[in-house]
Amino acid sequence: MNYLHHFDSSQVVEACVAGAGDFGRGLLRQALQMPGLSARIAVDVTANGAAQALRSCGIAEDQIMVCHTSEEALIAWQKGLFIASGSLDDVIDLPFDILVESTGIPEVGALHSETAILAGKHVGIATKETESVVGPWLTRLAQQHGRIFTPLDGDQPALLIGLISWAQTLGFEIIAAGKSSEYDFIWHQDQQSIVCNGQVNPAPGMAALWDLPEDDQRTTALARGHHLADIPQISAPDLCEMTNVANATGLLPDRPEFHALVLRNHEVPTLLDSEARGGVLAGHARLEVFNCLRRPDELSFAGGVFVILRCVDADDWQLLRGKGHVLSRSGQSAMVYLPRHLLGLEAPISLLDAVLKQLPSGGGQHTQPHVDLVARATTDLTAGQPLEMRGHHRHIQGLQPEVHPSAPLVGDAAVPFYLLPGAEVLRSVRAGQLITLADVALPDSHLKRLRHAQDELFHGTVAPASA
């Protein structure tokens, strides 16, 4: 595709960025380089925080107006200034086209997204946590108002959906699709250690597991995971993103916790194939995550995305193997991949598509609540214990994420993972149990109300009056 022909270069898309963290700042900076995108509005926890984000992008102080009311925001807009606000409500009536929701806070993402759609704006969602709970409902709400609710290129879900749809358009059989984890496992043989996310982890004996033998590749791949068990091999963000891809595409995980193998790049199509062909998958069209194992001098997968395709014509694929494409040892499957995700720097493509083409980067009308991201206790939980979301990776201590078939939030249903922050445990929960609605008192939140609306729309289930 030639993007210069794809978009109307005479029209400028106006964006508002809510959440001026790493993703939001990247988009604000990139918009300064683009004639077709303007991002003059930044919303953060405080107006001064939003102003600091704009300054960090190189915007001069005299071009920024800190606004605490809608009247001030309108004056700033009319003067052509950059607007720094601490509330979306103060800027929602300005004539921008699309909201970029990148706060990373599930409750705020739900409130911002609905507010923007009802105000006639498109929404590009980078807060995957919100999307994992109510993405299908927000997609339908946007459609009802003639708007687009979409994930954004630059994040793995939209990039993977794009790669899956590319393969489907060309008629390839998809065996698996997925992403590498955020942080590579970098093997330093001289130190007998694995470095992951800046942490040095002793790994004596790893050299014996570096190469997969011809006769039993699965055993060795699994042994790597056990040998490196002290390093997290799956995370809430990984499975959150795969939940959103599943709901957009209909592809499903092979098992709730995923395989999350530790693999070198060239091993991926061999192991992420069916069991009958030497892989680990019980079925086809599966979603998966792997951990990229490499030496310091080898190329990273960079948290990129991939599809594993069945090689139907042996001659074609052997030709492609000779050109450096990654095939399985059997030659019956191949990996096609994008070893990148550029966060906010790449997201403008999705903004232009939504506003100028009325096209989502996600599943659009095909989005359904196929699966939910839920939680299993890893330790015993006691009555009265609060559940808190912490850290950059939005984890909840004592819980591990899993992906299960979606179910309405009634009775003894498993609770979506990102409805749990702020909940209180009502009764003892043993390690190994899924967290159900009967186990916790959920806070009264906008996100929960939208989830009940989603359940009614797709399952015909009306929430109990107490909910």
C-alpha positions, 0 to 999 in steps of 0.5 A, spaced: 500 500 500 502 507 498 500 511 504 501 517 500 495 515 495 491 512 501 489 518 505 487 525 503 493 530 504 488 536 504 484 534 510 488 535 517 485 530 522 484 534 529 486 529 535 486 530 543 490 525 547 488 523 554 494 520 557 500 524 556 505 518 558 510 514 554 504 512 548 501 519 548 507 523 548 510 519 542 504 521 538 504 528 540 511 528 538 509 525 531 504 529 530 508 535 530 512 532 524 505 530 520 502 535 515 495 531 516 495 530 523 494 536 529 494 534 536 494 540 540 490 538 546 493 534 551 489 531 557 493 528 563 491 527 571 493 535 572 493 540 567 500 542 569 502 535 568 499 535 561 503 542 559 509 538 562 508 533 557 507 538 551 514 542 553 517 535 553 515 534 546 519 541 544 513 546 544 515 553 546 512 555 553 508 561 549 505 556 545 501 552 551 495 555 555 494 551 561 486 551 562 482 549 568 475 550 564 471 549 558 471 557 557 479 557 557 480 551 553 475 555 547 479 561 548 486 557 547 483 553 541 481 560 537 488 563 538 491 556 535 495 555 542 496 548 545 491 546 550 493 543 557 488 540 561 486 536 567 479 534 565 476 531 558 470 535 560 473 541 559 475 540 552 470 535 549 466 540 546 472 543 542 472 541 534 477 535 534 475 529 530 478 523 535 480 522 542 486 518 543 485 514 550 492 512 553 491 513 560 492 506 561 487 506 567 481 501 566 476 506 569 478 512 566 478 509 559 471 507 559 469 513 562 473 517 557 471 513 551 463 513 552 464 520 553 467 522 547 463 517 542 456 520 545 460 527 543 460 525 536 468 523 536 472 517 534 476 513 539 483 510 538 484 506 544 491 505 547 488 503 554 487 495 552 485 494 559 478 497 558 478 494 551 479 487 554 472 488 559 468 492 554 471 493 547 465 490 544 460 494 547 464 500 545 465 498 538 457 497 537 456 504 541 461 508 536 457 504 530 450 506 533 453 514 533 456 513 526 463 513 529 469 508 530 472 505 536 479 502 534 485 500 537 491 503 534 497 501 530 503 502 534 500 497 539 501 489 538 493 488 538 492 492 532 498 490 528 497 483 529 490 484 527 492 487 521 497 481 519 492 476 520 487 480 516 493 480 511 494 473 511 486 471 511 485 476 504 491 472 501 487 465 503 493 462 507 491 457 512 493 460 519 496 455 524 497 460 529 498 468 530 501 472 536 506 476 539 513 476 542 513 478 550 515 485 551 522 483 554 527 478 550 531 473 554 538 475 552 543 469 553 550 471 556 554 465 555 560 467 558 557 469 564 552 463 564 546 468 565 540 471 562 538 478 562 531 480 561 528 487 562 535 489 565 535 484 571 541 479 571 538 471 572 543 466 573 542 460 568 547 455 569 546 449 564 543 453 559 548 452 554 545 445 554 538 447 552 540 452 547 539 448 541 533 444 540 535 436 538 532 433 532 528 428 535 525 431 541 524 439 540 518 439 545 522 436 551 527 441 550 523 447 549 519 446 555 525 444 559 528 451 558 521 454 561 522 450 567 530 452 567 528 459 567 522 459 571 524 465 576 523 469 570 516 471 568 514 468 562 507 471 561 504 477 563 497 480 564 499 485 558 500 479 554 494 476 555 490 482 555 492 484 548 491 477 546 484 477 549 482 483 544 485 480 538 481 474 540 475 478 540 476 482 534 478 476 530 475 469 533 482 466 533 482 463 540 488 461 545 490 453 545 489 453 553 487 459 558 494 460 560 498 460 553 504 456 552 509 462 552 515 458 550 522 460 550 524 460 543 529 463 538 526 466 533 527 461 527 524 455 532 517 459 532 514 455 526 517 449 528 514 449 535 508 453 534 505 448 530 500 442 531 502 436 535 502 431 529 507 436 526 512 436 532 509 442 535 505 444 541 498 446 539 492 442 540 488 445 534 489 450 529 488 458 528 491 459 535 493 465 539 500 465 542 505 468 546 513 466 546 519 469 549 524 471 544 531 467 546 537 470 543 544 472 544 546 479 545 549 480 538 542 477 535 536 481 532 531 482 537 523 480 535 522 487 539 515 485 542 513 484 534 507 480 532 507 474 527 503 469 523 504 461 522 502 459 515 501 452 512 506 451 507 501 448 501 506 449 495 513 446 497 516 449 491 514 456 493 516 456 500 523 452 499 524 458 494 522 463 500 527 459 505 532 460 500 531 468 501 531 468 508 524 466 510 523 462 517 520 455 515 519 450 520 524 444 520 519 440 516 518 445 511 510 445 512 509 451 516 512 458 516 513 464 520 511 471 517 512 477 522 513 484 524 519 485 529 516 492 531 511 496 535 513 503 535 507 505 540 505 512 539 510 514 533 506 509 529 499 510 532 497 516 527 496 511 521 490 508 525 487 515 527 487 517 519 484 511 517 478 512 522 477 519 521 478 519 513 476 512 511 471 510 517 476 504 517 478 501 524 484 498 525 481 492 529 475 488 528 470 493 527 463 490 526 466 483 527 468 484 534 464 479 539 466 478 546 469 471 544 473 471 551 474 474 557 481 476 561 480 473 568 484 471 574 486 465 578 489 466 585 496 464 586 496 464 593 490 463 598 486 470 599 482 472 605 476 475 606 477 483 607 483 483 603 483 488 598 485 487 590 490 493 588 492 494 581 500 496 581 506 498 577 507 499 569 504 492 567 498 493 571 498 487 575 494 485 581 498 481 586 496 474 588 493 473 581 495 470 574 491 472 568 488 467 564 483 467 557 477 463 558 470 463 554 466 470 555 460 469 560 455 474 563 457 477 569 452 474 573 452 468 578 458 464 579 461 467 573 469 469 573 470 476 573 474 480 568 481 481 570 480 489 570 474 489 574 478 487 580 482 493 582 479 496 588 475 490 589 474 486 596 475 479 597 468 476 601 470 469 602 476 465 603 479 463 596 484 458 595 490 458 591 489 455 584 481 457 584 478 462 579 476 469 582 468 469 581 463 474 582 461 470 589 468 471 591 469 479 591 465 485 592 466 489 586 466 497 586 461 501 583 464 503 577 463 506 570 467 500 567 462 495 571 456 499 568 458 498 561 460 491 562 453 489 564 450 493 558 455 489 554 452 483 557 445 485 556 447 486 548 450 480 547 448 475 552 441 478 553 443 478 560 440 483 565 444 485 571 441 484 578 438 490 581 444 490 586 449 490 581 
